[in-house]
Amino acid sequence: MNATQPKRRILVLEDDEDLRFIYARTMRRAGFEVREAATLADANRFIDNEHFDVVFFDIRLEGERSTDILRARAQELRKKGTYIIVISAESQYADLAEELGAHFFLVKPVELSSLVTLVERLLSDPEGANS
């Protein structure tokens, strides 16, 4: 990443503290600025107040599902050029996530180097997230 360019921003919505830490640390080491959210309310606050180039959404949160935020915000995020990546241990949600506007669905466990590569490739796409 070029030092003169602003850092690309990622929002990680993951209720598992260890996974949230691992995803955030990995993306920071790759040169991204990262915000971390454990709940839908936290994620919505970040989305209301900041722009993100990429969001990672875990499907099943404690007592919540990120399908709610996908239903409510996917179109808005895509219009802003934000890529939506859903990460879940439950592959049966892949079709629903895509229907609700996710660009990618990844099944846990996710290889971290592949996650970084995916994000870097997405952000180098001149067509953007709203395509």
Rosetta silent file (secondary structure, phi, psi, omega in degrees, C-alpha in Angstrom):
SEQUENCE: MNATQPKRRILVLEDDEDLRFIYARTMRRAGFEVREAATLADANRFIDNEHFDVVFFDIRLEGERSTDILRARAQELRKKGTYIIVISAESQYADLAEELGAHFFLVKPVELSSLVTLVERLLSDPEGANS
SCORE:     score description
SCORE:     0.000 S_00000001
   1 L     0.000  133.207 -178.006    0.000    0.000    0.000 S_00000001
   2 L   -71.233  134.542 -176.699    1.375    3.407   -0.988 S_00000001
   3 L   -65.545  -24.041 -179.691    2.207    5.675    1.961 S_00000001
   4 L   -83.051  -16.494  178.038    0.591    8.681    0.249 S_00000001
   5 L   -83.743  145.061  175.003   -2.755    6.918   -0.182 S_00000001
   6 L   -66.830  149.382  178.785   -5.197    6.890    2.717 S_00000001
   7 L   -64.589  140.112  173.619   -5.503    3.525    4.404 S_00000001
   8 L   -73.473  146.678 -171.204   -8.353    1.374    3.193 S_00000001
   9 E  -113.678  138.271 -178.773  -10.917    0.739    5.910 S_00000001
  10 E  -128.683  138.418  171.788  -12.457   -2.527    7.063 S_00000001
  11 E  -109.429  127.584  177.732  -15.250   -3.215    9.539 S_00000001
  12 E  -110.214  113.109  174.729  -15.168   -6.612   11.259 S_00000001
  13 E  -104.029  105.224 -176.629  -18.500   -7.737   12.770 S_00000001
  14 L  -153.105  124.034 -178.075  -17.732  -10.886   14.763 S_00000001
  15 L   -80.555  -21.082  177.314  -19.011  -11.770   18.232 S_00000001
  16 L   -76.735  112.113 -174.405  -16.207  -14.239   18.961 S_00000001
  17 H   -58.152  -40.633 -179.521  -13.572  -12.020   20.559 S_00000001
  18 H   -64.903  -46.218  178.543  -10.666  -14.248   19.542 S_00000001
  19 H   -64.782  -41.598  178.528  -11.712  -14.415   15.887 S_00000001
  20 H   -58.542  -44.442  178.617  -12.448  -10.690   15.802 S_00000001
  21 H   -62.050  -44.663 -177.937   -8.950  -10.029   17.165 S_00000001
  22 H   -64.545  -47.313  179.030   -7.328  -12.400   14.654 S_00000001
  23 H   -61.357  -45.896 -177.613   -9.162  -10.926   11.642 S_00000001
  24 H   -64.132  -46.406 -179.582   -8.451   -7.361   12.785 S_00000001
  25 H   -62.118  -43.195 -179.823   -4.776   -7.997   13.542 S_00000001
  26 H   -60.642  -45.495 -177.862   -4.272   -9.766   10.214 S_00000001
  27 H   -71.346  -34.615  175.877   -5.839   -6.940    8.237 S_00000001
  28 H   -64.072  -43.245  179.032   -3.936   -4.255   10.195 S_00000001
  29 H   -63.280  -26.196  177.749   -0.663   -6.046    9.486 S_00000001
  30 L   -83.770    0.181  174.563   -1.635   -6.013    5.795 S_00000001
  31 L   101.268   10.497 -178.793   -1.910   -2.211    5.985 S_00000001
  32 L   -97.307  152.478  170.695   -5.629   -1.686    6.516 S_00000001
  33 E   -89.833  132.321 -172.428   -7.380    0.462    9.091 S_00000001
  34 E  -127.529  136.473  169.187   -9.832   -1.736   11.013 S_00000001
  35 E  -111.332  144.864 -177.380  -12.850   -1.115   13.224 S_00000001
  36 E  -118.400  133.719  178.148  -14.191   -3.959   15.342 S_00000001
  37 E  -130.958  136.914  178.422  -17.836   -4.607   16.251 S_00000001
  38 L  -102.713  -15.194 -176.773  -19.242   -7.396   18.424 S_00000001
  39 L  -134.370  164.177  175.685  -22.939   -6.543   17.953 S_00000001
  40 H   -62.364  -38.293  179.743  -25.283   -5.292   15.264 S_00000001
  41 H   -61.445  -43.384  177.884  -25.735   -2.050   17.207 S_00000001
  42 H   -62.214  -45.673 -179.320  -21.969   -1.458   17.206 S_00000001
  43 H   -62.507  -43.868  179.032  -21.736   -2.231   13.486 S_00000001
  44 H   -61.969  -39.505  177.183  -24.648    0.067   12.653 S_00000001
  45 H   -61.244  -45.271  178.469  -23.034    2.918   14.617 S_00000001
  46 H   -62.007  -46.417 -178.716  -19.801    2.510   12.687 S_00000001
  47 H   -63.365  -36.028  178.202  -21.631    2.323    9.339 S_00000001
  48 H   -64.651  -30.807 -170.085  -23.666    5.429   10.220 S_00000001
  49 H  -112.775   -8.930 -175.263  -20.546    7.462   10.967 S_00000001
  50 L  -140.709  158.151  173.780  -17.732    6.100    8.824 S_00000001
  51 L   -98.447  139.257  176.170  -17.018    4.824    5.316 S_00000001
  52 L  -124.981  141.073  176.015  -15.668    1.293    4.885 S_00000001
  53 L   -80.668  -32.428 -179.051  -14.131   -0.240    1.803 S_00000001
  54 E  -143.324  142.528  170.330  -14.887   -3.768    3.045 S_00000001
  55 E  -123.858  139.837  171.978  -17.072   -5.247    5.775 S_00000001
  56 E  -107.733  123.477  177.635  -16.763   -8.740    7.238 S_00000001
  57 E  -118.733  123.566  168.121  -20.027  -10.025    8.730 S_00000001
  58 E   -79.747  140.688 -178.353  -20.319  -13.198   10.794 S_00000001
  59 L   -71.456  -53.875 -173.717  -23.830  -14.636   10.317 S_00000001
  60 E   -99.681  112.140  175.391  -24.562  -15.898   13.813 S_00000001
  61 E  -106.803  163.508 -179.638  -23.888  -13.466   16.582 S_00000001
  62 L   -62.245  108.453  178.536  -24.865  -14.027   20.184 S_00000001
  63 L    76.343    4.166 -177.614  -28.636  -13.534   20.131 S_00000001
  64 E  -141.698  167.121  173.600  -28.524  -11.818   16.712 S_00000001
  65 E  -133.317  136.587 -179.872  -27.995  -12.589   13.037 S_00000001
  66 L   -73.860   -5.038  172.538  -26.138  -10.376   10.618 S_00000001
  67 H   -60.726  -27.636  177.473  -28.784  -11.207    8.021 S_00000001
  68 H   -63.928  -44.012 -179.832  -30.679   -8.356    9.718 S_00000001
  69 H   -72.799  -32.754  175.587  -27.960   -5.849    8.876 S_00000001
  70 H   -62.851  -47.116  178.939  -27.639   -7.288    5.376 S_00000001
  71 H   -58.002  -42.859 -173.852  -31.373   -6.822    4.777 S_00000001
  72 H   -80.980  -31.034 -166.690  -31.264   -3.274    6.093 S_00000001
  73 H  -126.681   -6.764 -173.916  -27.934   -1.992    4.786 S_00000001
  74 H   -59.541  -45.872 -178.442  -26.515   -4.068    1.910 S_00000001
  75 H   -61.564  -43.742  178.034  -27.900   -1.871   -0.863 S_00000001
  76 H   -61.189  -45.819 -179.435  -26.621    1.271    0.870 S_00000001
  77 H   -62.966  -43.959  179.684  -23.176   -0.263    1.426 S_00000001
  78 H   -62.908  -40.556  178.363  -22.910   -1.414   -2.178 S_00000001
  79 H   -62.627  -30.915  178.082  -23.891    2.046   -3.458 S_00000001
  80 L   -81.600   -1.972  179.710  -21.077    3.496   -1.346 S_00000001
  81 L    85.944   19.863 -179.025  -18.635    1.067   -2.960 S_00000001
  82 L   -91.227  130.083  174.370  -18.281   -1.203    0.076 S_00000001
  83 E   -84.216  137.602 -178.412  -17.562   -4.886   -0.468 S_00000001
  84 E  -112.325  118.791  177.644  -19.538   -7.229    1.786 S_00000001
  85 E  -117.823  119.655  177.208  -17.900  -10.494    2.846 S_00000001
  86 E   -97.666  131.957 -179.096  -19.910  -12.877    5.001 S_00000001
  87 E  -123.652  122.076 -176.966  -17.878  -15.354    7.047 S_00000001
  88 E  -150.612  151.534  173.505  -19.664  -18.241    8.743 S_00000001
  89 L   -80.347   -8.794 -174.338  -19.128  -21.795    9.903 S_00000001
  90 L  -109.594   96.577 -173.761  -22.583  -22.581    8.544 S_00000001
  91 H   -65.935  -16.613  179.860  -22.443  -23.000    4.793 S_00000001
  92 H   -65.758  -12.879  178.861  -26.231  -23.300    4.495 S_00000001
  93 H   -88.780   -0.916 -174.699  -26.393  -19.490    4.729 S_00000001
  94 H   -59.663  -48.595 -178.991  -24.374  -18.930    1.546 S_00000001
  95 H   -64.546  -42.022  178.902  -27.347  -18.541   -0.807 S_00000001
  96 H   -62.613  -44.206  179.703  -29.225  -16.293    1.611 S_00000001
  97 H   -59.547  -42.174  178.624  -26.176  -14.075    2.123 S_00000001
  98 H   -65.475  -44.062  178.280  -25.810  -13.681   -1.635 S_00000001
  99 H   -59.383  -33.705 -177.695  -29.532  -12.935   -2.054 S_00000001
 100 L   -85.134   -2.755  173.466  -29.245  -10.252    0.626 S_00000001
 101 L   116.740    2.634  178.100  -26.338   -8.538   -1.132 S_00000001
 102 L   -69.040  142.296  175.563  -23.089  -10.127    0.021 S_00000001
 103 L   -79.196  -38.048 -178.247  -20.320  -10.175   -2.581 S_00000001
 104 E  -140.254  149.143  173.291  -18.639  -13.242   -1.069 S_00000001
 105 E  -123.805  121.546  179.718  -19.459  -15.985    1.427 S_00000001
 106 E  -115.270  138.990 -179.732  -16.515  -17.676    3.134 S_00000001
 107 E   -96.405  129.748  176.267  -16.775  -20.782    5.293 S_00000001
 108 L   -70.641  146.582   -1.015  -14.870  -20.875    8.575 S_00000001
 109 L   -77.164  143.984 -178.440  -12.136  -21.623    9.204 S_00000001
 110 L  -100.464  132.415  175.169  -10.802  -19.019    6.788 S_00000001
 111 L   -73.168  121.144 -172.185   -7.187  -19.065    5.705 S_00000001
 112 H   -62.584  -39.159  179.295   -5.960  -15.616    6.707 S_00000001
 113 H   -65.079  -34.723  177.107   -3.557  -15.155    3.804 S_00000001
 114 H   -68.348  -35.756  177.896   -6.415  -15.956    1.404 S_00000001
 115 H   -64.339  -45.328  177.777   -8.608  -13.392    3.150 S_00000001
 116 H   -61.276  -45.447  179.686   -5.951  -10.698    2.727 S_00000001
 117 H   -60.897  -43.828  178.596   -5.470  -11.654   -0.924 S_00000001
 118 H   -58.919  -48.981 -178.831   -9.227  -11.518   -1.563 S_00000001
 119 H   -62.261  -44.332  179.355   -9.529   -8.053   -0.017 S_00000001
 120 H   -61.841  -40.416  178.668   -6.525   -6.729   -1.906 S_00000001
 121 H   -68.022  -41.930  178.189   -7.905   -8.042   -5.202 S_00000001
 122 H   -59.041  -44.194 -175.422  -11.364   -6.632   -4.528 S_00000001
 123 H   -76.262  -11.479  174.759   -9.968   -3.202   -3.768 S_00000001
 124 L   -93.366   -0.872 -179.065   -7.879   -3.183   -6.923 S_00000001
 125 L   -76.832  117.327 -178.468  -11.030   -3.784   -9.032 S_00000001
 126 L   -69.487  -18.048 -179.591  -11.803   -0.621  -11.032 S_00000001
 127 L   -73.665  -29.774  177.548  -15.464   -1.647  -11.391 S_00000001
 128 L    84.507  171.887 -173.892  -16.091   -1.299   -7.674 S_00000001
 129 L   -75.125  -19.640 -174.841  -18.414   -2.981   -5.202 S_00000001
 130 L   -86.264    6.302  177.815  -21.663   -1.684   -6.601 S_00000001
 131 L   -86.930    0.000    0.000  -21.360   -3.780   -9.766 S_00000001
